Amino acid sequence: MARDPAFVLRYLAEVEELAEDVLAARQQIVELDMKRNRNREALRALQKDPEPEGQAMVCFGDMFIQLPKAQTREMLRQDQEHLDEEISSLRKELRVKVNRLYEAQGKPELKGFHLNPMSSEEMKLINRILQG
């Protein structure tokens, strides 16, 4: 059974586009995670500082600005929250994109891919039940 070359070309282009979307989302998650780790390191350095008050040098783009440490900590915390939200939304979108890619390739949907991690409250309840 011969296939129409135009159909095959459209199919391959669609699969390639879906694969590019998946790779781009994964790369964006990696970059945001690296930024989140750098922020976490900066927060930890501010916590370990023997002089809790005073000024801290903060890099914005290609320049350094001296800001109060309390303001710097708050900015980093807000940025961490924003990054956490963005990473979680990208991971949810990635699941959908991967499923679309598998569907376009004619593969079955990944099993267990829609699982979500348990929250700390759920873990505490399970541990409490297991301990009796």
N, C-alpha and C positions, 0 to 999 in steps of 0.2 A: 504494500500500500504506500504509494508515494504521497508525500506531503507537499503542500504549497510552500515554496521558498519564502514568500512574503509572510505567511503565518509563522513559520519557524523563526524567521528573523524577528518578528514582533514578540514572540514568546521569549526568545533569548534576551531581547532588550528589556523586557519586563522583569525577568528573573535577575538580570544584571543590575537593574535599577533598585530592586528590592534588596539585593545583597549589599549594594553601596549604602543604602539607608541603614542597614544593620551595622555595617562596619563604622559608619560615621557616628552612630549613636554610641557604640562601644568606645570609640576613641574619645568622644566628648565626656563620657563617664570617667574614663581614666584620667583625663586632664583635670576635671573637677575634683576627683578624689586626691590627686597630687596637691592641688591647691588647698583642699581641706586638711591634708596632713601638714602642710607648711603652716597653716593657721594654728593647728593644734600645737605644733612645736613652739610657735611664738607665744601662745597662751601659757604653755608650760614654762617657758623661759621667764615670762613676766611673773609667774607665781613663785618661782625659785629665787627671784631677785631679792637680795637681803634688804634693799631699800624699797619698800612697797609704794611709797609716794614719790613724786618727782616727775621727771620728764623721760620720755622714751623716743628714740629715733624711729620713725616709721617711713617705709619706702612706698611711695605712690608713683607708679610708672618708673620714670627715670630720675626722680628727685626724692630727697629725704626731707621729712618735716618732723619737727620736734613737737610732740603732743603730751599732755598729761597721761600718766600710766592708766588711771582709771578710765579715761575716755578711750584709750587704745584698747584696753581689755573689753570694754563694751562694744566697740566697733568690731573686734575680732569675734566676739560671741554672736553678734547679729549676723556677721558674714558666715559663720559656721552654720547657724540655723538655716540661712538662705541656701547654702550649698547642700545641706542635708535634704532639704525639700526638693531642690532641683535634681539631685542625684536619684532620689526615690521616684520622682515622676519620670525621669528618663529610663529608669529600670522597668517601670510599668509599661512605658511605650515600647521598649525593646522587646518585651514579651510578645506584644501584638505584632510587631514587625517581623520577628522570627517566625511566628505562626503563619503570617501571610506569605513569607518566603517559602516555608515548607509546603504550604497549600499550592503555591504556584509551581513548585517542583513536583507535585504529585506525591509527596511523602506524607505519611501519617503525622498527626499532631504529636508534639512531644508530650509524654506522660509525666506528670508531676511538675510541669513547668509553671503552673499557676499557683504553686504553693507559696505561702507567705510565712516568714519566721514568726515564732511566738513572741509575744511581748513579755517584758520582765514580770508583769503582774500575772500573766498566765503561767509562766514558769514557776513563780512562787506558789501559786495554787496547786500545781501539779506536784511540786516537791512536798508541800504540806500533806497532800493526799497520800503520797508514797511513804512518807514517814509515819503515817498513821495518826 
